[in-house]
């Protein structure tokens, strides 16, 4: 094979490999802490935002010493203070407020769990929807951005507030 043919073959192989790499879906890994404070307030924190669209693995830790929590992610066009409540006013009405709902239930104090989901770009909320928990601060909003979006590592998500 001549020098020109070898160069063309190497260039073609390089382009094919680079093109194949561009097709791979983004993967993101988010560390989440759920907990409550002695003053009755609660929190849900992410280790970074925004979240990159595609396969997302949430590594969830209940850092509470005395309370069970759950972790729910859902897509919504609403902000936290606009989410409808259930009839008794203690929980977010998931069926009315959220779509594409993903959930990890029953995290006892000190327990950890993993939730693997595929998220499209858009506006989402994460919350613990046990009675009173989201209203006490265990809810937050976040954006899922296309793969080219910038990831701000180390930016801790502040707990959201749901007020009525």
N, C-alpha and C positions, 0 to 999 in steps of 0.2 A: 504494500500500500504506500502511495507516495505521501510526501509531506503535506500536500494540500488536502488529500483525502483524510489523513490522520487528524489534521486540524479541524476539518469539517465534522468528523465523527465525534471528536471531543467537545466541540461547540454544541452540536446537536444533543449529546448526552447531558451536558451541563444545563441547557435550556429545558430539557424534559424533566430533569430532577428539580430544577428551580420552580417550574410550573406545577409540578406535583406537590411541592411543599406549600405553594400558595393556596392549594385547595383544602388543606387540612383545617379542620374546625378549631376555633379557639378553645382553650380550657382555662378555667379560672378556679382558684381555691380561696375560699373566704373563711377566716376563723371568726366564730361568733361566740360571745359570752352572754349568758342569761343569768340574771340574779336579782336579789332584792336587798334593800338596805334596812337598817334598824328603824328608820323613820317611817317605814311603810312604802316608800317609793321603790320603783323597780327600774331595771335597765336592760337593754338589749344593744350590744355593740358589735360592730364589724371592724376587722383590722384594716380594711381599705374600701374605698369607693372611687369611681364607679365600678360596677361589676361588668366584666366582658361577656358579651353574648356567646352562646354556645353551651358546651358542657360546663356546669358549675358544680363544684363540690363544696358544700357547707360543712365545716367541722365545728360542731356545736358542743359547748360545755356549759352545764348548769353549775355555776359557781356558788349557788345558794347553799347555805348550811342546813336549812330547815324547810324548803318549799319545793314542790314539784313544779316543773314548767314544761311547755311545749314550744315548738318552733314551726311557724306557718309562713310561707311565702306565697304571695298572690299578686297578679297583675291588676292594676286599677288605673283609672283616669283621675281618681279622687285623691285629695290630700288627706292626711290623717284626721284633721278636724272636720272633714266632710263625710267620713265613713259612717254609714247608718248603723245604729245599735239594734240589738234584739229587743223584744218587747219588755223585758225586765230591766233594760238599760245597763247591764253589766258586761256585755260582750259585743264585739263587732259582728254584724250580721254578714257572715262570710258569703252566703249565697247571693245576697244583693250587692255586696261591695267588691268582690274579688272574682277574677277568672284565672284560669291556669293555676289552681291551688295545689301546693305541695306541702306536705306536713310530716313532722317527726314528733310523735306524741310521747308522753309519759317519761320525761327525763327526771329521775329522782335526784335529790341533792347530791352533787359531786359526780353525777353520771355524764358521759359524753356520748355523742352519736354523730352519724354522718348522713347527710341527705344529698344525693346526686340528682341533679335536674338539668334539663336543657331549656335555657331561657332565650327568648327573642328580645331584641332591643325594645325598650319601653320603660314605663314608670311602674314601680313595684312597691309593696309594703312587706315588711317582715314583722311578725308579732307573736306574742304568746296570748292565746285567746281563752285561757281559763278565766272564769268569772273575776272581773275587776283588774286583771293583770295589765291589759293594754291601756286601760284608763289610768293606771298607776305609773305609766311610763315605759312599759315593755312593748313598744312599737316604734318603728322607724321607717322612713321612706328611703328609697334608693333608685338610682337609674341603672339600667342595663344598656350598655353602649355597644355599637358594632366593634368588631375586632380591632379596628384602627384607632379606637378611642384611647385616651391616655389613662393610665392606671396610677392613682396616687397612693402608693404604698405608705403605710404608717399613718394615714389620715383616719383617725378613729371616728366612727359614726357616733354622733351624740344621740342618746335616746330621744325618740320623738315624744310628742305629747298629744293626747287625745283629750280635748276639753269639751264639756257640755254645759 
